[in-house]
Structures are given as C-alpha cells and as structure tokens.
Amino acid sequence: MKKATIRNVAELAQVSVASVSRYLNNKAKGRLSEEKAKAIEQAIKDLNYIPNLAARQMATNQSKTIAVVVSNIDDYFSTELFKGASNILRVKGYEAFLLDTNAEQQRERELIKTVSSSFFDGLLFQPLGSNIKTIQSEFIHNIPTVILDRRLATKRWPQVISNNITVSKDATKYFLKQGCDDILILSSEVKIASTRRDRYSGVCSIADPDQIHLIELDEESYNYMAIKNKIESFLLKQKAQNKKTLIFSFKERWLLAFLPMLFADGFLNSDEVLITGFSDTKLVQTILPEARLISQNPYLMGASAAEILLKSLSGEDTSKKHEPLIVPAKF
C-alpha cells in the first residue's frame, strides 16, 4: 500500500493542507473548529498516516525527541534512570532515546557532539566523570541539558544527584558498631566521578585510614580472576588475624560479579565477613538475604530530571543558582 501523505489526509477530512499542518504542529487552537479537528484526527487513523519528522521539525523548530546519554547500560541504575525519564517525557508528547557511552570517554565525546549538533530538543546526561572542562568541551552547540548522578562544579546545568556522602557515612558508622575491624572497598576508579569520590569521602570521614582498603576496577576491562584472588587473599589475611571485615561495594555490578564466588569459596559462611553496597535490584538480597544494603531511586532521579528539562523547554527559567536536586538514597 502506498504511504499516505498530508494531502491525502486533507482530502479525506475535507479540509486544506494548511489546516492539517496546523493540527499536526499543535497550532490549531482558535484557528480550527472542533468538528474539523475531529475529522482530521479520524482521517489520520483511517489512513494510518505517519507525519514526516523532518518536516515537522522545520515547521515548529521542535523534534519532540530527547536524548538520554548514560554511562553504562550494563548497570541497572542507568536503565532505571532512562525508564523514569522516558515515562515522564512520553506524557508530555516527547520520545526519549537511550544512548550508551559504554564507559568509554571517546564514545561519550562522540555521542555528545552528535546530540548537541542534531535534531534533539534536549539532553539528559549521566557523564562518565566530573571534570567540568572535559564535559564542556564535548558540546558543539548549546542544548537544554540536565546532569544526572554527577555533582559538577558549575551552575551551567541543573543537576539531579543522590546524598552519597551522608548515606556512606551512615553505613560505615553502622558496620563499625557491628564490630568490623576493616573495610574493603570495591569501586571503579574513584577520582574520575564525583559519585565515587563522595562515597569514598563518606567512608573516610568515619573510619580510620588504616581500616580502609581499596580495590579499583576498570569498567572497560578487568581481570576477573586477578581481582578474585586479590579479594580472597585479603580476606584470608584478615581471618588469620581474627579480624572482622566489611566488603563495601560502590556499585551493584561488583557485588553481583564477586558475591557468588565468595559464597562458593566459603567466605560468607560466618559473620566474619559482612556485605554492603549500593544496590538497586533484589538480586544481591536474593544471594545474601541477611545483607544490609544501600538503595537509591534511579527511577525517581530520571523522572525528576525529565521534569526539570520540560520546564526549561517550556521557557521557564531553570538556570537559577540553586543547589542540585537531591534524591536521597536509603540505608
């Protein structure tokens, strides 16, 4: 069947092409009767007419599309950010497109360059890092943007973040009171992202330096067996000294990677090794029901960021110098 055109819609609805164009571009109010609007709507349905996106963009200077750039879709957190944002945007007539940097700086640079110079109306952005000069250099043109999950030293863009320092302090206090002697932290490179720096700062503000031990993992490529051996070697030394250890993971992905191994090798069969970390699914709790974890709300963070972006797109001033919007994590 031949693809329907705007002229076909106009003929079936018995109106002018201009009237159909106004209807499609939301410019019919006060210029089109309710009867004609209903006739156009019915003709569109009958003909299964799909408007030309490029033509609509030229007419309205809007594409009704939003780019959501996340750091790594392997993480449940990032996909929930997208889901929360997408559901809010859809209600307002926008479609969200998920773009994954795959934890690669060059890929992020390419995506932001493309997004900021193409047809997207706005951007929700979870950067890999928190270096403001690096992030600013990636933009070719200004585009309405909201930053997600990163605390940046700038007022250029609104930001939606979590209370990483506070909740990390709370968890550290709790487990030290439970008798933990040392804390083994599993994290991607700490210095790159404010999220991880804040979590590390929270732990360091409560525990003594000689109690804190850090294993950093490369998200793009890491030697699983080497990390496994490093963790188990540390735990064996702790056991030999009758020390109680807390494994604190700054990302759920690392818990899911190493918990089954620790469980199988008998390291979690006593109360000498406790587990905590940031976890946004029920998978860790399924493996280790007694674990006390930190839960964020990435869905709400994404939804909140979308609402801020929609205000910006509607012309509301969102550039006021206010503190980032904090969606609290819970321990």
Phi, psi and omega in degrees: 000136180292139181295132181291147178246170178297329178292322176299319179297315181298318181294316181293323181276352181059048175225175179279160176300324179299322179294319178296318180299317178298319180298314182294328184260018176058038179241021186273344185301122179081355183237359182215130181291159179298324180297316180292322179299317179294323179294320178294316179302317181292321179296321178299317179294314183297323183268356185052046184283130177247116182299148176284114185299318182295319179294319179297320180298319179295324183284325186248351186061027177222144175252348184059033177234144180233132175271134174242105183260118183244161187283328182191112182285357171292339180269127177306324181305313183293320180290328176289325173305313181296316182299315179298316180293315184300317182294322177291316182295322182298322179300327182265012175087013179255147174253134180261140178242123182274125179236130187250126177278349179056034179059029180243124183298318180295321178296318177300315181301317181294317181295314181293323176300315180293312182298315185285351180241014181239208194272358184294141179281334183198174184219131167251124196227120172255094184291159175291317183236191183235014178283110189295325180294319178297315182294315180298325182291342183281340182275126175277316178228158175291139176215139178307124189222143170234132180270137181244135168065016176221134177264109183256147180275061179202154174253011183297321183234146171297152182227141175239117186226180177248167181272063190299319182295309184300313184290329176291323175299313182301315181294318181296315178303314183300311186285332173294324176292335177281002176096011179292133180270325183221158180236122175258114183263131173252124185203154164293172185308120190294316190292341186289316188244139179300326180305309182287323177299318180294319179295317179295319178299320179299316179295314183295334181285345181250314183272156175286150181306322183283357176268347189257128180229128188244130170244117180260139182240143177272120183295328182284322184201120176218150181274104185302312183294325179294318179292318178304312181295325180294316179296311184293324177297318178296316182294326178294321177296319179298317181297320180296334180260009181056041180256142178268132188241139171253125170265118185244109181261128180279357179212138181300327182306321182286327175297313181294331180287321190248342180300313180303320179294315180297321179294314182295327182272006172083014182278346183250019182272359178224177180268019178276345176231117178251156185235136168210173179159177178277118186220126186245004173238181179262007185294315181296318180296330177292319179289320185224082186304330184277354182293138175257120191240170176255124180249131175261185177226072183298329178299313180293324178298315178296317179296318180296319178296320179297320179296320177296317180296319179299322177298318179296318180292334179276000178100358180286141181285112178248015184264009179300146183281081179242168178289153176303149175287125182255122173257106190295139168273156183237138177252000000 
